[in-house]
Amino acid sequence: MPIVAQSSTETDWVSRFADEVIAESERRAPGAKHDGAASPVVVVASGLSPSGPIHLGNLREVMTPHLVADEIRRRGYEVRHLISWDDYDRYRKVPAGVPGVDESWAEHIGKPLTSVPAPAGSAYPNWAEHFKAAMTQALDELGVEYDGISQTEQYTAGAYREQILHAMKHRADIDAVLDRYRTKKDPKQQVKKQQGQKPVDEAELEAAEGSGAASEDDGSGGGAGYFPYKPYCTACGKDLTTVTAYDDESTALSYTCVCGHSETVLLSEFNGGKLVWKVDWPMRWAYEGVIFEPSGVDHSSPGSSFVVGGQIVREVFGGVQPIGPMYAFVGISGMAKMSSSKGGVPTPGDALKIMEAPLLRWLYARRRPNQSFKIAFDQEIQRLYDEWDSLEKKVADGTVLPADAAAHSRAIRTAAGELPRTPRPLSYRTLASVADITAGHEDQALRILSELDPQHPVTSLDEVRPRFDRAENWITTQVPAEQRTVVRAEPDTEILGSLDDAGRESLRLLLDGLDSHWSLDGLTTLVYGVPKVMAGLEPDAKPTPELKVAQRSFFALLYKLLVGRDTGPRLPTLLLAVGAERVRKLLGA
């Protein structure tokens, strides 16, 4: 079934950027028609460095252009989404918290990422491929269509030879552009201005100082003058080199290395080095004809890569800077800006273990790139799923707002078709409670789920997968052991013996109503209704403040008798999970 093209008048941010990108594409190729094989290809781009675990903040670098590219595809245009794997970048430091890695990896600092050994026990040939693999798997699950480009392969094959020689010939022009910004020394203030908020998180400011404005490598600092190219030493394999001379006519480049090696190579033949980042990025914009590529706030402050690159691509390479929205940081349940050099930062693969791909896509689709947001790995994920299910109902009954409908559409499908979804999407919090209580016993889980709605029973766990599996993973990997639910094996005779007449009567009312209310909705009515009846009200009476106090007291009693705590999973789900016979035993029947 063909995908219906998204209206360009839609109010969501993706459509607006798609309009801009299409207009820019047509401006660059005037007179071209986007209606056949001869039409120009719209190029959008992302860049990822496999220097460590590629985290959920890095995913925004991919999802922003992906969503725009997919919208353009829906309109019938040919689009190429490039993901440049910056695997020819230098290995800067040993990241913390990576299994199979110890301080001995420090001896490889300065080598290309593809020349660093993979963590111990890895199935992959080098460091870069090890960390690319997990991201590639996650992108496949998320439905991201892209062309991956290894910068190691590009550089070592000589793909950029003409561009490198051109940059070296015009090194004075590049140096002049860079020199306009070398007096800017306070990237923290630039991030504050870019973020437009007070106060700015200190971790974000540290990130800016580490990779923003004046601190990015631009090739300066050599005693023999400015050179935008850095060779990897042929003796030690590291970039601890200094270019000492270069001849434009012969392309002879001389360098020395801290290891003691020195040599002269012909840059017209030598493939063992790369352009410095502030020159490399704009070179690729021109080389690939990139029209859209976002960047983080730390790359957007004056003097940083994106800003300087816009002038270098125009003045040196004769190209055009892409449309480049700044994207804000992604947090995890209150964590500051993610840094892949710090261990324990969740990756897209981690998120996809506890949530379905459409939900994760939705989190990136519903917020404009310059809006920060958080991804929940704690109890907040249950509320997030409730919000998603509410959106699905509004889409189904036609009450959804246009922008919300657009975000939902982008979450559940791409131009290639719909993503896999759970056939019967029961409440995530209910599934999590069932998984918590049954602790991996599938037959017990199916028994409980089949009793949730006796009129439409679940007959196989496949009906509630993959959502049930995600909820089960969340329970087992994210919920602390002390918060897990363990049903009592025997009645708490001390509590039962201490009950007054009202307490015993409330339990009797609950037990008498079990059989006639044995479903999720029925038990919900029953547990909320018992305190009402005890107060002389009808079971469907509206709650009052006094009644809510009585209900909380009743619920606490049930939790203590069933699981030995004051709180737990929603009581209707808990009662179904425990089973009527065992409930009667634990409540003293």
Stockholm file with secondary structure:
# STOCKHOLM 1.0

chainA/1-589         MPIVAQSSTETDWVSRFADEVIAESERRAPGAKHDGAASPVVVVASGLSPSGPIHLGNLREVMTPHLVADEIRRRGYEVRHLISWDDYDRYRKVPAGVPGVDESWAEHIGKPLTSVPAPAGSAYPNWAEHFKAAMTQALDELGVEYDGISQTEQYTAGAYREQILHAMKHRADIDAVLDRYRTKKDPKQQVKKQQGQKPVDEAELEAAEGSGAASEDDGSGGGAGYFPYKPYCTACGKDLTTVTAYDDESTALSYTCVCGHSETVLLSEFNGGKLVWKVDWPMRWAYEGVIFEPSGVDHSSPGSSFVVGGQIVREVFGGVQPIGPMYAFVGISGMAKMSSSKGGVPTPGDALKIMEAPLLRWLYARRRPNQSFKIAFDQEIQRLYDEWDSLEKKVADGTVLPADAAAHSRAIRTAAGELPRTPRPLSYRTLASVADITAGHEDQALRILSELDPQHPVTSLDEVRPRFDRAENWITTQVPAEQRTVVRAEPDTEILGSLDDAGRESLRLLLDGLDSHWSLDGLTTLVYGVPKVMAGLEPDAKPTPELKVAQRSFFALLYKLLVGRDTGPRLPTLLLAVGAERVRKLLGA
#=GR chainA/1-589 SS CCCCCCCTTCCSHHHHHHHHHHHHHHHHSTTCCSSSTTSCCEEEEEEECCSSCCCHHHHHHHHHHHHHHHHHHHTTCCEEEEEEECTTSBCCCCCTTCTTCCGGGGGGTTSBGGGSCCCTTCSSSSHHHHHHHHHHHHHHHTTCCCEEEEHHHHHHTTTTHHHHHHHHHTHHHHHHHHHTTTTCCCHHHHHHHHHTCSSCCHHHHHHHHHHSGGGSCCSCCCTTCCCSEEECCTTTCCCCEEEEEECTTTCEEEEEETTSCEEEEETTTCCSEEECHHHHHHHHHHHHTCCBCCEEGGGTSTTSHHHHHHHHHHHTSCCCCCBCCEECCEESTTCCSCCTTSTTCCCHHHHHHHSCHHHHHHHHHSSCTTSCEECCCSTHHHHHHHHHHHHHHHHHHTCCCHHHHHHHHHHHEETTEECCCCSSCCCHHHHHHHHHHHTTCHHHHHHHHHTTCTTSCCCCGGGGTTHHHHHHHHHHHHSCGGGSCCCCSSCCHHHHHHCCHHHHHHHHHHHHHTGGGCSHHHHHHHHHHHHHHHTTCCTTCCCCHHHHHHHHHHHHHHHHHHHSSSCCSCHHHHHHHHCHHHHHHHTTC
#=GC SS_cons         CCCCCCCTTCCSHHHHHHHHHHHHHHHHSTTCCSSSTTSCCEEEEEEECCSSCCCHHHHHHHHHHHHHHHHHHHTTCCEEEEEEECTTSBCCCCCTTCTTCCGGGGGGTTSBGGGSCCCTTCSSSSHHHHHHHHHHHHHHHTTCCCEEEEHHHHHHTTTTHHHHHHHHHTHHHHHHHHHTTTTCCCHHHHHHHHHTCSSCCHHHHHHHHHHSGGGSCCSCCCTTCCCSEEECCTTTCCCCEEEEEECTTTCEEEEEETTSCEEEEETTTCCSEEECHHHHHHHHHHHHTCCBCCEEGGGTSTTSHHHHHHHHHHHTSCCCCCBCCEECCEESTTCCSCCTTSTTCCCHHHHHHHSCHHHHHHHHHSSCTTSCEECCCSTHHHHHHHHHHHHHHHHHHTCCCHHHHHHHHHHHEETTEECCCCSSCCCHHHHHHHHHHHTTCHHHHHHHHHTTCTTSCCCCGGGGTTHHHHHHHHHHHHSCGGGSCCCCSSCCHHHHHHCCHHHHHHHHHHHHHTGGGCSHHHHHHHHHHHHHHHTTCCTTCCCCHHHHHHHHHHHHHHHHHHHSSSCCSCHHHHHHHHCHHHHHHHTTC
//
